[in-house]
Amino acid sequence: MKVLLVNHFPLEGSGSGIYTKNIASKLTELGHEVMVILPEHTNISKPYITKSILFRSEANKGEKVDAEFNFPCFTTHPKSNNTFYQLTDEQMHQYIDLMQIAVDEAVATFKPDIIHCQHLWIAPYCASKTGVPYVATAHGTDLKGLVLDSRYVPYALEGAQKSKKIITISKQVDYEVGEKYSVPDSLRRLILNGFDESIFNLKPVSRKEVLASFGLPDAGHVVSFVGKLAHFKGVDLLLKAAKIYEEEVEDVMTLIVGHGELYDELNNLRRSLGLKHVYMLGHQHQEKVADIYNIADVSTVPSRQEPFGLVAIEALACGTPVVVTNGGGLVDFVDDTIGSVIDEEDYEALAKSIISEIKNPDKKAKRKRAHEFAMKQFSWNRVINEVIDVYEKAINE
């Protein structure tokens, strides 16, 4: 099978980027031919074919690019703080044209059997113009975009409604796709996201050595957060919680991994709260993130709204219990056997749950349960088989 994957983001730095990379890697391992279209600052090389639409950044000054603005996001990305909503009408139409040209060229040269688009946004619209059967995955942030900028609504709706099948990654996303895009149940398929078990797994790493690699001292306990530094991720709530648990737990350190538009604002909040053991590490590659999960006592996802929460699955796979909010898809799989669920916006409950996980006398058994749960329920070997089934049915309709 020849599969063309189209995404609005690079292969790292966002949930949909990692999702695309995992699908491309698994399909390639299974002997399928894969091509990926994505925005980037430079051309990249992978075991599969990649076509980069080049956008301007500080990293490629003076080099030839396709667009003289950085690629847009729904919220933020480690490589770009530009958003779809900030684009001028001229830039928006240039973005759509560049995506259409890339898709048309890929169809003409690669000749895919199926196109798989990420996000119910511009990519499915472009695929709809090719005559090739296509499916799309709704990741949740596209649903936010639909509300925030009406200019994209006609493209998003047309692309969604002409799709052979829409994959949804959580029960909440599945419901909202049906409501906001008028997509019937028969055209939706819920396939919970998966993680890369070759990276996120139990690792015999030393806490002291991992912390030293960031220039940090050893610590008795570690709390982690991984994600975009955007309002909906609730990092400000974690900082307020840290003010409480730093006073109640001796020798505890908080590691915040990620970048985004709120980096400076959150740093200022950290300082104003007088937090002495909270470290903002910026964006890190997945292998480093896995090391951090492995040394953490607990990982947090304090989101105000979270379509799925892949970072929670990755933490669990590394044997790290998670504290999450009930704002979105996280409640689909987290319970008190592998972590805890709190109300969104409740930083006092967040602090209390973090303290409970750190002091849990059943910690070793809980870590084992967390790892086994992730490996059994969310392995990409399970996900890719379900995705291929969607492809085959779309092609043979």
Helices and strands as residue ranges (DSSP letters): E 2-6, H 15-29, E 33-40, E 49-54, G 58-60, G 84-86, H 89-109, E 114-118, H 122-128, E 134-138, H 141-148, G 150-152, H 153-161, E 165-168, H 171-180, G 185-187, E 188-190, H 207-213, E 221-226, G 231-233, H 235-248, E 252-257, H 263-272, E 278-282, H 286-295, E 298-301, H 310-317, E 322-325, G 329-332, E 339-342, H 347-359, H 363-377, H 380-396
